[in-house]
Amino acid sequence: MSDPFDLSDDESQPAPGHPLPAARPLPAAMPWLDGLNPEQRQAVETTEGPVLVLSGAGTGKTRVLTTRLAHIMITGQARPWNMLAVTFTNKAAREMRDRVSALVGAAAEQLWLGTFHALGVRMLRRHARLAGLESNFTILDTDDQLRLLKQVMEAERVDSKRWPAQALMGTIQRWKDRGLTPSQVGTGEAGEFAGGRAVALYQAYQDRLRTLNACDFGDLLLHCLSIFRDPEHPDVLADYQQQFRYILVDEYQDTNIAQYLWLRLLAQKHKNICCVGDDDQSIYSWRGAEVGNILKFEKDFPGAAVVRLEANYRSTPAILAAASGLIGHNEGRLGKTLRPGSADQQTGEPVMVRGLWDGEEEARWVVEEIEARHRDGTSLNEIAILVRAGFQTREFEERLITTGVPYKVIGGLRFYERQEIRDALAYFRVVVQPADDLAFERIVNLPKRGLGEASLQAVHVLARSQGIGLVAAARQLVGSDELKPKARQTLAGLIADFDRWRSLLAAIPHGELAATILDESGYTGMWQKEKSPDAQGRLENLKELASAMDEFDSMAGFLEHVSLVMENDEKTDVERINVMTLHGAKGLEFDVVFLPGWEEGVFPHQRAMEESGAQGLEEERRLAYVGLTRARRRVYVSYAANRRVYNQWQNNLPSRFVEELPSDMVERQAEKGLFGGVTEAAAAWGGGWNGGYVTQRQRHQWSEAQTPSSGETAPEDGYAPGDRVFHQKFGYGRVQAVDGNKLEIAFDKAGTKKIIDSFISMA
């Protein structure tokens, strides 16, 4: 996007008012600066001109921000109302105001301090009529926005089934994040939505908002930008430019283009803007954040001072070295190297990297290590499992419950409490137990099948009058003429589907049956059509649910297991392990951090690389850096060579991020023989890895060695029950059953296990 703003001195006359205080001589003693290191003090005292503070993880940026605000006020360089301080969360704003209040007292209440949205709405209410609104306008929440857009689309005769409103809403919000009004959206950006009518629908949506005297969250800055750039009212922007002599911004790496433009306009007069951020922690591009904003700060503000906060007061030197070594592989960064904040800080334990056979074994190992750390005195509250995607929590939740270790999922629901999982389980419950009325009620019209209230009420009335279940009542109704033909046909089709799925219970693997039910019912398709940001995550969760079934002898046994799992104690007064995604962990810290699932395609995530290429890979690497720097004392990284996906074993390569961790601060372990079959790769990775790395050629060799077709010692016509076989980890055993590429083997010493045939040789 081209830059519409010239940063040369503004020749327009500022609005009168807001006189600046006379400069005071600096006091000889400034106790509020005590305890700051030289870098932090430089960031506080460099008050004139643009300043970029590159604040690494754990380097005390919050203290720098609050002390800088207090310093400017105490030294008389500005009054509180001449200062604008912007944060991303209400929590951060409250914390900042509290800290400043502790230094300057009640004057902190007069600061213009808050989130982008809070400050935007404060300005917009002052000038609402310039945006076609009244000052008492309503701010619509997400549900109301979507409902309004659906009304607009209906009025414009747009087929909402073919063109989902959720998809258009996402497009409109992306335009607003970029500061684009309908008239500013380029003709090439309209896309194919509704035959190229997306921009017209955007305009109709904005018109409808004005009619309702309402706006959405994206409008709070978009309207401000329009007002600031209105040539008929130059005094509005000039007044704010004159008022805000000093501007401070937290988490600048997370700003979108609209926020960036808003800040640049306000800073154009005095140019005393201080932006604090970490380009190495920019991980929110999927919600509009533009890492380029921080990368081009010096170009935007020529002569800007750049202060690097590199003294870390959180993590051990070993963790810092590992994190710095990893992030150093990114090209799109300004560059800094974290170092211990204390010269006498102990190096600490190296980062442990562990390779395991499969996801179940990985979960077992993680929980065993958690229990060991807890026995050593680490509080469960200070231990976290951080995953790349929400679906990965299931195996760890299962293991934590099995072992009785309390846990909590931060920023989301437990796996079996998630909406899509409960919906899917309801389908499975009706298949296993047709009399389960609660389950049938949940999914009878999910996805929408056109069964109206009258039809469903008829089912309930018949069930109550005859004392039978809802499925039995529905079966009777479809054989009568009490329902309208369309409803009768729909309900008959659903009953027939359940009968057919029930007949498959003993015919096909239940993991495969689960996938079949979700596909044929239309439930998977419903989420595939959904364009909301979390739709892909829900689909991944459903895939993980189907995979989980293969660990049980029957679908009924799995459902029983889930019922017991969901009864897990929910007491709040006990210590608990923290389970969350890496995105949700930003800003948090723990003594011990586990980072599982470091496998190609999982982390870095395949979709991120396919959609965004090299930029997507660099953001994934920044996410790994965030994970490492959450830990104070100990980090465990792990990966699994195999994972079960929809009743099939999937072979995995270790993440490239594993290779990129510096060997001198990493302890590498792998199960003996994990990469057997490739001598060169085994020398590099197996049995402790010998500190080596896997090259791209070795990756290819390893991948080829894991495919069933490459096994030279396998029988030409495959394995059969009764064959005597050997596995490098579990030893000798005999094949009990064959299911595709998966063998059930009774090992002499390790018990019965299911193994991919490429890991087996004839004894």
LINSUL-V386899 format. One record per residue. D_CENTER is the distance of its C-alpha to the mean C-alpha in Angstrom with 1 decimal. Layout:
D_CENTER + D_CENTER
This chain:
26.4 + 29.8 + 30.3 + 32.6 + 33.5 + 36.3 + 35.8 + 39.5 + 41.3 + 41.2 + 44.7 + 44.2 + 45.8 + 43.5 + 44.1 + 46.4 + 45.4 + 43.0 + 45.5 + 44.1 + 45.6 + 48.1 + 46.8 + 47.6 + 48.7 + 46.0 + 47.1 + 48.3 + 45.9 + 42.3 + 41.1 + 37.6 + 37.0 + 38.1 + 35.7 + 33.7 + 33.7 + 35.3 + 32.0 + 30.8 + 34.3 + 34.4 + 31.2 + 32.8 + 36.3 + 35.5 + 35.6 + 37.3 + 35.7 + 32.1 + 30.2 + 26.9 + 25.7 + 23.5 + 22.1 + 20.7 + 18.6 + 21.0 + 23.8 + 24.6 + 23.3 + 23.5 + 27.1 + 27.9 + 26.7 + 28.6 + 31.6 + 31.8 + 31.9 + 34.6 + 36.5 + 36.9 + 38.2 + 40.5 + 42.1 + 42.8 + 41.0 + 39.5 + 39.6 + 36.4 + 36.3 + 36.5 + 33.1 + 29.7 + 26.7 + 23.2 + 19.9 + 16.5 + 16.6 + 19.7 + 19.4 + 19.7 + 22.6 + 24.4 + 24.2 + 25.5 + 28.3 + 29.3 + 29.6 + 31.6 + 33.7 + 34.6 + 36.0 + 37.7 + 38.1 + 38.2 + 37.9 + 34.1 + 34.1 + 35.4 + 32.6 + 30.5 + 27.3 + 24.1 + 20.9 + 21.2 + 21.5 + 24.0 + 26.1 + 26.0 + 27.2 + 29.9 + 31.2 + 31.0 + 33.0 + 35.7 + 36.0 + 34.9 + 38.0 + 37.4 + 34.3 + 36.4 + 35.2 + 36.8 + 35.6 + 34.7 + 32.1 + 29.5 + 25.7 + 24.2 + 21.1 + 18.7 + 20.9 + 24.1 + 22.8 + 22.2 + 25.6 + 27.4 + 26.1 + 27.3 + 30.6 + 30.9 + 30.3 + 32.8 + 35.3 + 34.9 + 35.4 + 32.1 + 31.4 + 28.1 + 27.9 + 28.1 + 26.1 + 23.4 + 23.0 + 19.2 + 19.3 + 21.7 + 19.9 + 16.9 + 19.5 + 21.3 + 18.4 + 17.7 + 21.4 + 21.4 + 18.7 + 21.2 + 24.0 + 25.8 + 28.2 + 29.5 + 32.5 + 30.5 + 28.4 + 30.0 + 31.8 + 29.9 + 26.5 + 27.6 + 26.7 + 28.2 + 26.8 + 29.8 + 32.2 + 31.0 + 31.2 + 27.7 + 29.1 + 31.9 + 29.7 + 27.6 + 31.0 + 32.1 + 28.9 + 29.6 + 33.2 + 32.5 + 30.3 + 33.3 + 35.7 + 33.8 + 33.6 + 29.8 + 26.8 + 23.1 + 20.6 + 20.7 + 24.5 + 24.7 + 24.5 + 25.7 + 28.9 + 29.4 + 29.2 + 31.8 + 34.0 + 33.8 + 34.9 + 37.5 + 40.9 + 42.8 + 41.2 + 40.7 + 41.6 + 38.2 + 36.3 + 39.2 + 39.4 + 35.8 + 36.2 + 39.3 + 37.9 + 34.8 + 36.4 + 33.4 + 29.7 + 26.9 + 23.2 + 20.4 + 17.1 + 18.8 + 16.4 + 14.0 + 16.8 + 17.2 + 20.6 + 22.0 + 21.3 + 22.8 + 25.9 + 26.4 + 26.5 + 28.8 + 31.2 + 31.5 + 32.0 + 34.6 + 37.6 + 37.3 + 34.5 + 33.9 + 30.1 + 28.1 + 24.5 + 22.5 + 19.4 + 18.1 + 17.6 + 16.4 + 13.3 + 12.4 + 8.7 + 8.2 + 10.7 + 9.0 + 10.0 + 13.3 + 13.3 + 16.2 + 16.7 + 20.3 + 21.1 + 21.3 + 22.7 + 25.6 + 26.4 + 29.7 + 30.7 + 30.0 + 31.9 + 34.8 + 36.1 + 32.9 + 32.9 + 30.0 + 29.5 + 27.5 + 26.4 + 26.3 + 27.7 + 25.1 + 26.1 + 23.3 + 23.3 + 26.1 + 27.6 + 26.6 + 22.9 + 23.3 + 25.3 + 22.8 + 19.9 + 22.3 + 23.6 + 20.3 + 19.2 + 22.8 + 22.2 + 20.4 + 22.9 + 21.3 + 21.5 + 24.2 + 24.8 + 25.2 + 25.7 + 24.8 + 27.8 + 28.8 + 29.9 + 32.8 + 35.5 + 36.4 + 32.9 + 33.0 + 31.2 + 29.5 + 28.5 + 27.2 + 23.7 + 24.2 + 23.0 + 24.0 + 24.4 + 25.0 + 26.4 + 23.9 + 20.8 + 23.2 + 24.9 + 21.8 + 20.9 + 24.5 + 24.7 + 21.6 + 23.1 + 26.5 + 25.4 + 23.8 + 27.2 + 29.1 + 27.3 + 27.9 + 31.5 + 31.7 + 30.9 + 27.1 + 25.8 + 23.2 + 21.5 + 21.2 + 19.5 + 15.8 + 14.2 + 10.8 + 9.3 + 7.3 + 6.7 + 7.9 + 11.3 + 12.2 + 13.0 + 16.1 + 18.5 + 17.9 + 18.3 + 21.4 + 22.8 + 22.3 + 24.1 + 26.8 + 27.6 + 27.4 + 24.9 + 23.3 + 19.5 + 17.0 + 13.4 + 11.8 + 9.7 + 10.6 + 13.6 + 15.3 + 15.2 + 18.6 + 18.1 + 15.6 + 17.4 + 17.5 + 18.5 + 21.3 + 22.4 + 22.8 + 24.5 + 26.9 + 27.9 + 28.6 + 30.5 + 32.8 + 33.5 + 34.5 + 36.2 + 37.4 + 38.6 + 35.1 + 35.5 + 32.3 + 30.2 + 32.3 + 32.0 + 28.2 + 28.1 + 31.5 + 30.2 + 26.6 + 26.0 + 28.6 + 32.0 + 34.3 + 35.7 + 36.8 + 37.6 + 41.2 + 40.6 + 38.3 + 40.8 + 43.5 + 41.7 + 41.4 + 45.0 + 46.4 + 44.3 + 45.6 + 49.2 + 49.5 + 47.4 + 45.2 + 41.5 + 39.5 + 39.3 + 43.1 + 43.7 + 41.7 + 43.7 + 46.9 + 45.9 + 45.1 + 48.7 + 50.2 + 50.4 + 48.9 + 45.7 + 45.5 + 45.6 + 42.0 + 40.6 + 42.9 + 41.8 + 38.1 + 38.5 + 40.9 + 38.3 + 35.7 + 38.3 + 39.3 + 35.8 + 35.5 + 38.9 + 38.0 + 34.8 + 36.8 + 39.4 + 36.8 + 35.8 + 38.3 + 38.4 + 35.0 + 32.3 + 30.3 + 27.0 + 28.4 + 29.8 + 26.5 + 25.1 + 28.3 + 28.2 + 24.7 + 25.8 + 29.3 + 28.5 + 26.3 + 23.3 + 21.2 + 22.6 + 21.7 + 17.9 + 18.7 + 20.5 + 17.8 + 16.1 + 13.5 + 9.9 + 9.1 + 12.3 + 11.3 + 9.2 + 12.5 + 14.6 + 13.1 + 13.8 + 17.2 + 18.0 + 17.2 + 19.5 + 22.2 + 22.0 + 22.4 + 25.7 + 27.4 + 27.6 + 30.1 + 33.6 + 33.1 + 30.9 + 32.8 + 32.2 + 28.5 + 28.5 + 30.7 + 28.3 + 25.4 + 27.8 + 28.5 + 24.9 + 24.1 + 27.1 + 25.5 + 26.7 + 24.7 + 26.8 + 25.2 + 27.8 + 26.9 + 24.8 + 21.6 + 19.1 + 15.6 + 13.0 + 9.3 + 6.0 + 6.6 + 4.3 + 6.3 + 9.2 + 10.0 + 13.5 + 14.4 + 17.0 + 18.7 + 21.9 + 20.6 + 17.3 + 16.8 + 14.6 + 15.3 + 14.9 + 15.7 + 17.2 + 17.6 + 15.7 + 13.1 + 12.4 + 12.9 + 11.4 + 14.4 + 13.1 + 11.8 + 15.3 + 17.1 + 15.9 + 16.0 + 18.4 + 19.1 + 16.8 + 13.8 + 15.1 + 15.5 + 12.0 + 11.0 + 13.9 + 12.9 + 9.7 + 12.4 + 14.5 + 12.3 + 12.2 + 16.0 + 16.8 + 15.5 + 18.7 + 22.1 + 24.3 + 23.0 + 20.3 + 20.3 + 18.7 + 19.4 + 19.4 + 21.3 + 23.9 + 23.7 + 21.4 + 22.6 + 21.3 + 23.4 + 26.5 + 26.5 + 25.9 + 23.7 + 24.6 + 22.0 + 22.6 + 21.3 + 18.6 + 20.2 + 18.4 + 20.8 + 23.7 + 22.7 + 22.8 + 26.3 + 28.7 + 30.7 + 27.9 + 26.5 + 28.2 + 27.6 + 28.5 + 28.5 + 30.4 + 33.9 + 34.3 + 30.6 + 31.2 + 34.9 + 36.6 + 35.8 + 38.0 + 36.5 + 32.9 + 34.1 + 35.8 + 32.7 + 30.2 + 32.1 + 33.7 + 32.1 + 31.4 + 34.2 + 31.8 + 31.7 + 29.2 + 28.7 + 29.8 + 28.7 + 32.1 + 31.5 + 28.2 + 30.1 + 32.8 + 30.6 + 28.8 + 32.3 + 33.5 + 31.0 + 32.0 + 34.7 + 37.1 + 37.5 + 38.8 + 42.5 + 43.5 + 42.3 + 45.1 + 45.7 + 45.3 + 42.4 + 42.5 + 44.3 + 44.6 + 47.0 + 46.1 + 46.1 + 43.1 + 41.6 + 38.0 + 37.5 + 35.6 + 37.1 + 40.6 + 43.1 + 42.7 + 43.8 + 41.9 + 42.0 + 40.2 + 38.6 + 35.7 + 34.9 + 33.6 + 33.0 + 35.9 + 36.6 + 38.7 + 40.7 + 40.7 + 43.8 + 42.0 + 38.3 + 38.7 + 37.4 + 34.1 + 32.5 + 32.3 + 31.8 + 35.2 + 34.4 + 34.2 + 37.7 + 41.2 + 44.5 + 46.3
